[in-house]
Amino acid sequence: MSMRAFIRIQGLLALVLLSHVPGAAALPGPAGESAPTVQSPAVPFQPRPGTERVPARLEDLVRASSRLTAAERQNLGPLTAQEQVRIRPEVPYGRLRQKIGIARDLAEPVILSDLPQGLPAGAERAQAGGLARREANGRLSWTTAFLSPGARAVRLHLSEARLPAGSRVYVYNDKGEVHGPYAFDTVLPAEGFWTNSVAGEQIYLEVQISGTGGSTAACRLVVSQVGHMASTAAAAGLAPDAAAAPEDTSCFVDAACITSSDFASLANVSHAVAALAFSDQGTFYLCSGALIGAVGDASTPYLLTANHCFSTQASATSLEATFNFIDSTCNQQPFPDEGPFPTTLGSSLIATGTTSDFTLVLLSQSPPSGAVLLGFSTSDVSTTDGLTLYRLSHPAPSGIPWPQYYTRQVVVGSPLGTCTGAAQGNFLYETQNVGGTTGGSSGSPLCLSNGMIVGQLNGKCGSDLTNDCDAANNYLLDGAFQVTYASVSQWLNPQSTGSCTPSSTVLCLSNNRFQVSANWQSTTASGAGMAISLRPDTGYFWFFNSSNVEMVIKVLDACSLNSKYWVFAGGLTNVNVTITVTDTQNDTVRTYVNPQSAAFQPIQDTSAFSTCP
């Protein structure tokens, strides 16, 4: 490949690498800085007690869908001309997240607020664009439907949701697919809530409200948008794009055709890789990602993908990850429906960065039984010429997600040229010798033969980006995990730095650097708060009973913002509390006191420690 070929695509590569979120985890230093190599093996995921997934069942539903009238079904009609333009699949040309759908605004939001009073058991009544029913046990249910013609799948956006404790919400379709229950007894985040998707063009929303009645203040649910996942151009009413040549997928290799003799860690990686569907400013995209485990921790479901896939909490909240989406036979046609495969919904953005194009999230739900948390290696393999690496991903040619597909590639230790924004070392350059990737493959894990992650897919770089099978003129680019590690080590290897030792009364926060304790005194007793860690930067204390949270605290690394470490805390108590936070690297101490018989005042100390880095 000539240097001229790289010059022609520099502007394109720059587009892939320029998204960034202010306040995200600190980025690593220049590639090549020496550090001890960390190698962590894969482990079977083991959910913590009480977090096991209990699948929703049709038996859990009232299933009033068959009794809905036309007035209780919200029909959005065919895609408008503007929506047809918005939903048209993009040709990724090196950037490998794939558009798969759009959010359609309802002409009028559907608002459930007033609960019907005086409705006898077994009776039904039209209510707020749906059908309300009083069950024999006194529980109220409310069901409505949304139709988006031509959709492959649909999901709902709730901009507001507040229901009495114990209420349950489900979505389902006519084919028996059901998701939930969702509970809305706490305030929704600013970005709202996207439900799971269901296959087909129609989705039912069922709300089961606890108790025998309620008030407007206790019950409010607003559906403002419908997510329309594209089917085919013809089904969506779209004319073929004459400027876009059909993608060449002749080199692609179905993972169901591969055995352990081809890839020794096939089984583990297959049970870690997920198809990732998420919303980004009104458009839905597909990427790939993989579960990754923290050292010595088999119960925290982190997931690694690419920064150019998504880099905001709003997208992370909308994330629907589909696992075990695999053909049952080699080259199965047609592909299986995604609906029956297990999913997780929602995540918390942990860290993201552009230097090695990574995003790390913590899933909000436990992955399915049999899931595997992949291990990782911080070895610098970017110059190990000829090293064979392996990948499973979910390509989506023309915007239609495919099951897991396989690629084998080899490292190019001395590429003929590098692309703007993709320095060798921060990125791995590889040639593809088996299989192929395309839109939807972004973020998929790049693995050693033992299954350890050494990178995640950024895209392609070369002179023939329209041809996914042209290995002679294109390089594959993966963000180097050994660079990413500096930004994620406090979560994936929390014992690697800092000198704080956690105990039943001590929290160790922010990369084990900060030691936090809390002592309390009431009018009749006193003691040390009992510490419970929630995340690497957050924990809480209980004083009187383990089921009663008294105080939550976090220590944040804001060195990139104001050269400080921040301390935030909130309390649900009025007893005297003395909080001691110690920077164990230099013994700097900050103390915060809540007086006796005073409501705990929030702590928002953005100048707590001037001890960066």
N, C-alpha and C positions, 0 to 999 in steps of 0.2 A: 504494500500500500504506500503511495507516495505522500510526501508532506503536503502537496497541493490538495490532496483529498481532505486532509484535516482542516486546512485553512477554509475550505468551502463550508464547513459545518460548525465553525467556532461559535457563531451567533446562536445556533440552535442549542448547543450544549449549555451555553450560558443561561438560557431560559430554564433549563432543567434544574439549575443549581442556585437560583437566586431567591427562593422563598425562605423566609426566616421569621420566627416568632420572638418579639422582644420579651425578655425575661425568661427565656428557655434555659435549660441547663447549660453550664459553661462549656464552650467548645474546646477541643483538645489543642495542644500546641502543634508546631510543625511536624510533619511526618518525619520519622527517622529518630525521634528522641528515644533513647534506650529506657527500658523498663522491664522488670521481671516478667517473664511469660507466665500467663495464667491459663491453665487448661482445666475445663470443668466438663464432666461427662453428662450425657443425657440421663434423665430419670423419669420413671412413670409418674404422671401427675396424681397426687393424693389430696383430695379436697379436705379442708378442715371440717371437723364435726359441725354439722348444722348448715354447711354451705353446699351440700350435695344437691344436684339438680333433680327436681321432681317434674317430669314432663306433664304439660297440661293434657287433659283428656276431654273427649267429647262429652263424657258423663258429667263433667263439671259445669256444662253450659245449660242455660235455659233453652237455647236454640229456637228463638222466636222468628228466625229469619224467613221461614216459609210463610209467615203470616203478615209480613210487611207489605203495605200497599205502595203504590207508586209515589205517594206523597212522603213516604218514610224511607225512600231510596234516593240518595243524592247522585244524580247522573250528570257527570261533568261534560258529556258529549265528546265528539271526536276532537283530536288535537287541533288547535287553531293553526293558522299559517305561521304565526310567530313561534308557537310551541314546536311545530315541525322543524323549524330552523334550529331551535335550541336543542332538540333531542338528537339531531343528526350525529351519528358516530364520528369521532375524530380519527384521522389517520395519525398515529402517534409520532412517526418519524423520529425515533430515537428516545422519545419520552414515553414511558411505558405504563402510565395509568390510563385506563380506558373509560370513556363516558358510557354509562349504561342506562341513564334515565334522567328525568327532571321532576321538580316539585311543581305541581299544578295548584294554583290558588283557587279556593272555592269562591264562587261569586258572593256568597254570604256565608260566613263561618257558622258551623253548627254548634249551638251553645246549649248545654244542659245545665240549668241552674235551679229552676223551681221543681221541687219534688211534689208529685200529686198527693194530695191529702184526701183521706176518706175513701180510698180505693179498697174495696173488699178483697179478701183472698180469692185468687183465681181470676180476678177481673183484669182487663186490659184497657188501655186508653192511649190515643195518639198524644204524643208529648214531645215538643221541641224538635220536630223533624224525625222522631223515632217512635217506638212502641214501648210504653211503660206497662209493667205487669206486677201485680202483688202475688207473691208466692204464698203457699200454705203456712210457711214458717214465719211469715211477716216480712221477709226480705223483699225489697223492691228491685226489679231489674228494668233495664232500658236498652233497647237494641235499635240500631240503625245500619244502613248499608251505603257504600260508596262504590260507584261504577266509573271506571276510566277505560272506555272502549279501546281495544287493541293492545292493552298492556300485557306483558309477559308475567308481571307480578306487580303488586301494589302494597303500599304501606301508608300509614297515617301520621300526620304531624299534629300533636297537641301543643298549642301555645300556652294554654292554661289547664291545670288539673289540680283540683283539691277536693278530696272525698273523705267522708268519715273513716276513722280507723276501722280496719276489718273489711273494707270494701274491696272488690276485686274487679279487674277489667281484663277482657280477653279480645283477641281478634281471631277470625276464622274464615274459612271459605266453604264452598259447597262440596269440596272433595274430601272433607274430613281433616284438613290441616288446621291446627289450632295452636295459638301461642298465648302465653301469659302464665299465671295472672300477674298483672301490674298493680302495684299499690301506690296511691297518690295521697298519702297522709302527711307528706312533707312538701315544702315549696319546690317547684320545678326550677331547674337552672334557667338562666336568661335565654338560652338557645331553645328551650322547650324540650319536647320529647318525641322521638320517632319510634313508632311501634316496629315490631318485626314485620317483614314482608310476607305475604301469602301469594301463592301461585294463582295466576289468572287475572282477569280484569275487574273482579268484584271482591270487596272485602267487607265483612260484617264486624261491627263494634258492639260488644255486649258489656254493659256496666251492671255489676251486682252491688247494690248499696246496702251496707250493714244497717241493722236496726229496723225500726218500724216506721220511721219518718225522718224528718230533718228539716233544714232551713237552707235558704239561699246561701248564707254565709258558710255553711258546712259542706255545700255541694256545688261545685262549678267545674265544668269541663268544656273546653273549647277546641274543636277540630277546625284548623284553618287551611290545611293543605293536604293533598294526596300525592304520594310519590308514585310516579308512573315509570315502571321499568320497561325499557324498549323490548319488543319482540323481534320482528324483522322489519326491514324498511317497508316492505309491501304491506305488512299488517298494520304498521303505524301510519300508512297513507303517504309514505315518502317516495319520491322518485329517486332512482339510483343517482349517485353523484358521479357525473361523467368524468370529473377531474381525478377521481380516486380509483386507481387500478385495484383489482381484486388482490387481496393479500395471498402470497404464496405460503401455504402451510404444508407443502409436500414433504418437508424435512421433519415435521413435528412427530414426536414419539409419545404415544399414550403410556402413562405410567403403569397401566394394567398389563402392558406387554413386557414389563421389566421384572427381573427377578433379583434376588440377593447376589447372584453371580455377576450381575451388571453393576450393582451398587450395594455394597455390604450393609449399609445402614438404611436401606429402603424402607423397612417397616417402621422404624422410629421416626424418620423424617415424614413419612406419609401420615402418621398420626399426630404430627405437629403443625403441618402446613394448613392454612385456611384461606378461603376466598373472602376478601374483605370488601364489603359494600358500604359506602358512606356518602354523606351529603357534604357538599362544599359550595356554599353560596347559591343554593337553589338547583344545583346539578348533582346527580349521583354518579359516582365513579366506582370502578373495580380495580383493586390491586391484590397482591398476594402478601402473605406474612407468615410468621411461624412463632409458635410458643418457644420461649427461652427461659431457662431456669436460673435462679440465683444459686450461688455456691452453697451447698448443704441445705437447700430449701426445695422440697418437692410439692409445696402447697400454695405457692404464689404464682398465679398465671400471668406472667409478663408476656407481651407479644412484640416482636420486632418487625418493622416494615421500613419504608422509605419516607424521608421528609417531603419529597415532591409529591407523594401520594396525599398526605395530609399533615398539617402541622399546627392545628388549633384544637382547643377543647371542644368547640362546637362540632367539629367533624368527629372527634373521638367519641362524643356522646352518642352520635348517630350510628356508630360502627356496628354492623351486623357481620359477624364472622361465621362462615359455614365450614364445618369440619367434615373430614372423611368423604368429601365429594370426589368419588373415584368410580370409574367404570367397573362394572362387575365382570366384564370379559374384555379381552384385547380388542381394541378398535370398535367398541360397541357403538352401534348406530340404531336409532337416534340416541343422543346422550340421555342419561337419566335426568328426571326432573329434580331440581335442587330441593324442592319442598320437604321431602322426607328426611333429609340429612340434618344432623344436629347443628344448632347455632348457639352463639352467645350474642347478647345485645348490650351495647354500651361499654365504655371504658373511660379511664382517667389518663390524661396526657401526663406522662412522667418526664420525658426529656425529648428534645428534638434539635436537630442541627443540620446545617448545610455543608459543613466541611467534609463530612463523609456521608451526607445524604441519608440520615437515619431518623426514625421516630420510634420511641419506646412507649408503650401504653401498658396499663394494668387493666385486664378485663374485669368488667363489673359482675360477671357470672362465671361459675366454674365451667371449664370446657368439658366435653362429654367423657364418659367412662372409656378408659383405654387411651386417653390422650397422653402424649409424651412431651415433657419440657426438654428441648434440645440443649446440649451443652455448647460451649464456645471455646475458642482458642484465641489468645491475643498475639500469637506469632505473626510476624510480618512476612507474609508470603508473596508480597507484591512483586518481588524480583526473583522468585523461585521459578525460573523458566522451565516450562514443560510440566509443572505440577498439575495433576488431574484433579478437577473439582466437580461437584455434582449439585444438581438443583431439581426441585419439584416446584411447579408454579401452576397458576390458573390463567392461562391465556384467554383472551376474549376477542377473537377476530370479529370485526363488524359489531362489536358491542354485546355479543352473546357469550356469557361465561361458559368456559369449558371445564371439564373435570381436571384432575391433576395430570400434568404432562411433564416429561422428563427431558433434561438436557445434561450433556457432559461437555465440559470445556477445559482448556488448558491455559495456564498462566503464560502471558507474554512478558518475560522479564525485561526485555529491551524493546519496547514498542517503537515503531518508526517515527512516531510523533505522538504528542498528547493533545488533548482537547482543552479549550479554554475552561477554566474552573474545575478541571478534573486532573489535578496533579497526581502523577504516579506516586504511590505511597498512601495518599489519602484515598485513592481508588486503585482497584485491581483491573488490569487490562487482560482480557482473555480472548482466545479464539474458540468458537463453538465447533465441536466436531461430531456431536450427536444431538439431534433434536433442535428445537428452536423456541424463541420467546417472542412475544408481541404485546400489544396493549393488554393490561391486566396482569402481566407477569411482574411488574414493578414491586419491589419490596420482598420478593421471594428470597429464601435463604440460600447462600452459597456455602457448601459444606465440604469438609474433608471426607475421605472415605469412611472415617469413623463417626460421621454425622455431626461433628463439631462445626459450629457456624464460624466462618471467617469473613463474611460479607453479606450484603443484601443488594439486590439488583437495582441499579440506577437506570440503565438504558443501553443504547447502542451508540457507537461513534464510528463514522466511516464515510465512504463515498457513495454507498448504495443503500441508504436507510429505508427505502421503500420495499426492499426485499429482505424479509425476515430469515431467509435461508441462505443469504450470501455471506458465508463465513470468510471468503477470500478477501472481501473489501470492507468488512465491518469488524470492529472489536465489540465485545460485550464489556460493560463497565459495572463494577460493583463497589459500593462504599466499603472501605476496609474496616473490619470490626476492630482491629488493633488500634485504630484511630478513634473509633466510636467509644471504645472502652473507657477512656478518660472521662467521658461525660455520663456514663451509666454505671460506673464501678460502685458508687455508693449504694445502688440498689441491687446490682447483680453480684456484688462481692462486698457486703457491708462490713465484714470483719477485716478488710484489707488495709484500712487506714484508721487513724485516730486511736486514742488510748483509753477511751471510756469503756468501762466494763458494766454491762447491764445487769440488773438484779431485780428482785421483786419490788424494790422501792426506787430504782434508778432507771430513767430512760436515757438512751444514747441516741442522739439525733444528729442529722446532717453529716453523714459519712463517719459516724461514731466519734465525732469530734467534740460534741457538746454533751455534757452531763447535766441532767435535769432531775431535781428532787422537789418534793412538796411536803411540807409539814403543816398539819392542821390542828386547830384547837377550838372546841366548842365551849359552851358554858359549863359542861359537865365532864368532858373527856378531851383527850388529845392523842396524836399519833402521827406516824409517817404515812403519806399517801401511797397506795399500791399502784405500781406503774404497769401500764399495758401499751405495748407498741402497736401502732396502726400501720404506719409507713416509715420509710427511712428518715423522714423529716418531721413526723407527727406521732403523737401518742396522747394517752389520757391517764388520769388518776381517779381511783375510787377511794372513799374514806371509810364508810360505814358498812357497805354491802357491795359485793362484786357486781351485782346487777344494776347498781346505781352510779352512773357516771357523774363525777363532781366537777372535773376540770379537764379541758383539752388544751394542748400546747403544741406549737410547731416552731422550729428554728429554720430559717430560710437563708440560703446563700444568695445574697444580692450584691456580691462583689462586682459583678459586671454592670450594676445599675448605679450604686452610690458608694461602692467600696466598703460596705457594711454587711454584717450578718444581722438579720431581723428576727425579733421574737414576737410572736402573736399568741395570745391565750384568751380563752373564754371560760367562764365558770357558771355552774348551776347550783350555787351555794351562797350562804350568807355567813358562814363561819370564818374565823380568822385563818388565813392561809398565807404561808411564807414560801415563795417559789425561789429556788436557787438554781441559776444556770451558770455553768462553768465551762469556759473554753479550755479543754484539757491540753491544748498545744502550748499555752502560755500562762495558764492559771488565772486568766482574767475572769472575774465573777460579776454577775448582775443579779440583784435581788429585787423581788417584787412582793408587795405585801397587800393583802386584802383585810381590812379591819373587821373585828368581831361585830356581828349583827348588821353588816352592811352588804347590800347586794354586790356580787362580784362585778367589778367594772372591767370591760374588755381591755386587753393589753395589745397595743399596736405600736411597738417600739421599733422604728425603722432606723435607729441609730444605736442599737444595743451593743454591738461589738465592732470596734474599728481594728479588727485583727486579720484582715484579708492579706494574703490569700488563705 
